């Protein structure tokens, strides 16, 4: 049996997370469920997509990822299961499937609603059931009708020229660190041993650090994190609060052209 991961914007103070897990276990008591996060900002698809995109490949291929973000039950809502990069994703058709991978889904199914009734808790009655069936060996055709249609959204991309890389903050983590969409691979290609200056808010830096605590408490650090993305923080402080930066704040790296 495959394992199931579970990510939601439910928080942990209510019964919602336990209700989903109870539904899964009631279908197959032998299934294993791993929590990714239930502290996704309410209705924030971009936040959920970033978290899931950052971790789903660490699980074995064939894993089923149950997504309950902005999944409130409206009559017009569609609920899908999709196979992407050898993993299965079950969730609402709200654009998140297009934001978790650069690859398009190899298969998509619109989930059955066997009761054919509106429900205020589709994550329990539709999504959890579909995830449990997939993990128990059912195919996409057993839980839905094949389709090619799904809502697609465009993720924010960095812009690069020979002189400059311009990006944005795409995530503020639990520590207040600013994770950007500027990729280490692109930086290394364009740098070519040139000096550079990183501009963020009213601050700037000309050094990439190797670890989070390389400098003194309260000082800024800039590094490429485990995801290969440029990250800006303050040692034992919140860069978001102290620098006044948040999601979508601009970041730029300017290279010294005099060294060509």
Secondary structure as GFF3:
##gff-version 3
##sequence-region A 1 260
A	DSSP	beta_strand	4	8	.	.	.	ID=ss1
A	DSSP	alpha_helix	16	27	.	.	.	ID=ss2
A	DSSP	beta_strand	33	37	.	.	.	ID=ss3
A	DSSP	alpha_helix	45	55	.	.	.	ID=ss4
A	DSSP	three_ten_helix	56	58	.	.	.	ID=ss5
A	DSSP	beta_strand	64	68	.	.	.	ID=ss6
A	DSSP	beta_strand	79	84	.	.	.	ID=ss7
A	DSSP	beta_strand	87	92	.	.	.	ID=ss8
A	DSSP	three_ten_helix	96	98	.	.	.	ID=ss9
A	DSSP	beta_strand	107	111	.	.	.	ID=ss10
A	DSSP	alpha_helix	122	122	.	.	.	ID=ss11
A	DSSP	pi_helix	123	127	.	.	.	ID=ss12
A	DSSP	alpha_helix	128	135	.	.	.	ID=ss13
A	DSSP	alpha_helix	140	143	.	.	.	ID=ss14
A	DSSP	beta_strand	144	146	.	.	.	ID=ss15
A	DSSP	beta_strand	159	160	.	.	.	ID=ss16
A	DSSP	beta_strand	164	172	.	.	.	ID=ss17
A	DSSP	beta_strand	178	183	.	.	.	ID=ss18
A	DSSP	alpha_helix	184	191	.	.	.	ID=ss19
A	DSSP	beta_strand	196	200	.	.	.	ID=ss20
A	DSSP	beta_strand	203	205	.	.	.	ID=ss21
A	DSSP	beta_strand	220	224	.	.	.	ID=ss22
A	DSSP	beta_strand	229	234	.	.	.	ID=ss23
A	DSSP	alpha_helix	239	243	.	.	.	ID=ss24
A	DSSP	beta_strand	250	255	.	.	.	ID=ss25
A	DSSP	three_ten_helix	257	259	.	.	.	ID=ss26
###
